[in-house]
Amino acid sequence: MSQSSKKDFYYKNSTFFIQDKNGNKTKKTYSELTENEKSELREPPTVPIKASPSAETFLGWKDLKKFALWLGGLNIPNTKLDGMKATQIVHVFSSRVHDNARSERFPQPYQVHLYTEAGFEKTFGPDSDFVTKPLSGTITLRSKD
């Protein structure tokens, strides 16, 4: 599939507002956008590459004070890693949690989303919403004219 057709599919259900220099907005569908406006849109996200964490990183996630863990979209106790191997994890998304976003339940400075092979396929595989479901919602573009 070409990049153009990927964009056509990805943005087909989105609503666009084109804002001119005076702040006036014009509503358009993706098919009504000019080629120049379409060129301003980000490329659709790509499926992440599978990679297992290092053994050292995997062991570090057992620290309950530093890491909140999710597996298959569900929060898991860090001790769940005791029954797993680093090689069972095929993708990781980790992010810092700022102080104002922490809670009593999740006081850790980092959250880590772990994906096994099955979880990766469900989330990012060829039949997943990530691949088959277009973006929806609204996007505002500022006119360069």
C-alpha positions in Angstrom: 0.0 0.0 0.0 1.4 3.4 -1.0 1.9 6.2 1.6 -0.8 8.1 -0.2 -3.3 5.3 0.1 -2.3 4.7 3.7 -3.2 8.3 4.5 -6.4 8.0 2.5 -7.4 5.0 4.6 -6.2 6.4 8.0 -7.8 9.8 7.7 -11.0 8.9 5.9 -13.3 9.2 9.0 -11.7 12.3 10.3 -13.2 15.8 10.2 -10.9 18.7 9.3 -11.1 22.4 10.2 -9.0 24.6 8.1 -8.2 27.8 10.0 -7.2 30.9 8.0 -5.0 33.7 9.3 -8.1 35.6 10.7 -9.1 32.5 12.8 -12.0 31.6 10.5 -12.5 27.9 10.1 -13.8 25.9 7.2 -15.0 22.3 7.7 -13.8 19.6 5.3 -13.7 15.9 4.9 -10.5 14.2 4.0 -11.5 13.8 0.4 -12.2 17.6 0.2 -8.6 18.5 1.3 -6.2 19.9 -1.2 -3.1 18.0 -2.0 -1.1 20.7 -0.1 -3.4 20.2 3.0 -3.0 16.5 2.8 0.8 16.9 2.6 0.7 18.7 6.0 -0.8 15.6 7.7 1.5 13.3 9.7 2.1 9.9 8.2 -0.1 7.1 9.8 1.6 5.3 12.7 3.5 2.1 11.8 3.4 -1.2 13.6 6.2 -1.3 16.2 9.1 -3.6 15.8 9.2 -6.6 18.1 12.1 -6.6 20.5 12.6 -8.3 23.9 14.1 -6.4 26.8 17.6 -7.1 28.1 17.7 -9.4 31.2 18.9 -6.4 33.2 16.0 -4.2 32.2 13.5 -7.0 32.8 14.9 -7.5 36.4 14.7 -3.8 37.0 10.9 -3.8 36.4 10.5 -5.9 39.5 11.1 -2.7 41.6 7.6 -1.8 42.8 8.7 1.6 43.9 9.9 2.6 40.4 7.6 0.8 38.0 3.9 0.2 37.5 3.4 -2.7 35.1 0.7 -3.6 32.6 0.4 -6.8 30.7 -2.3 -7.3 28.1 -3.8 -4.0 29.1 -4.2 -5.0 32.7 -2.2 -3.8 35.7 -0.1 -6.6 37.1 1.9 -6.9 40.3 5.6 -6.6 39.7 6.0 -10.1 41.3 4.3 -11.5 38.2 7.6 -11.2 36.4 9.1 -13.8 38.8 7.2 -16.5 36.7 8.3 -15.0 33.3 11.3 -14.7 31.1 12.5 -11.5 29.3 12.2 -13.4 26.0 8.4 -13.8 26.6 8.1 -10.0 26.1 8.2 -9.0 22.5 7.4 -5.3 22.8 7.6 -2.7 25.5 6.2 0.8 25.8 7.6 2.7 28.8 6.9 6.3 29.9 7.7 8.6 32.7 4.8 9.6 35.0 5.0 13.2 36.1 4.4 14.0 39.8 1.0 15.6 39.1 -0.2 12.4 37.3 0.7 10.0 40.1 -1.8 8.6 42.5 -1.9 6.7 45.8 -2.5 3.6 43.8 0.2 4.3 41.2 2.9 6.4 42.8 5.7 5.0 40.6 7.7 7.4 38.4 7.5 5.0 35.4 4.8 2.9 33.8 5.6 0.0 31.5 3.3 -1.7 29.1 4.5 -5.2 28.3 3.3 -7.3 25.3 3.7 -11.0 24.9 3.4 -12.5 21.4 -0.3 -13.0 21.8 -0.8 -9.5 23.2 1.3 -7.9 20.4 -0.7 -9.7 17.7 -4.0 -8.6 19.3 -2.9 -5.0 19.6 -0.8 -4.5 16.5 -1.3 -7.6 14.3 -2.9 -7.6 10.9 -6.4 -8.0 12.3 -6.1 -5.4 15.1 -7.8 -2.1 15.3 -4.4 -0.5 15.1 -4.1 -1.7 11.5 -7.8 -2.0 10.4 -9.5 1.0 12.1 -9.1 4.5 10.6 -8.6 7.5 12.8 -11.7 9.4 13.8 -12.3 12.8 15.4 -11.4 16.3 14.4 -8.1 17.8 13.2 -7.4 21.5 12.8 -5.0 22.7 10.1 -3.8 26.2 9.8 -3.8 27.6 6.3 -0.5 29.0 5.1 -2.3 31.5 2.9 
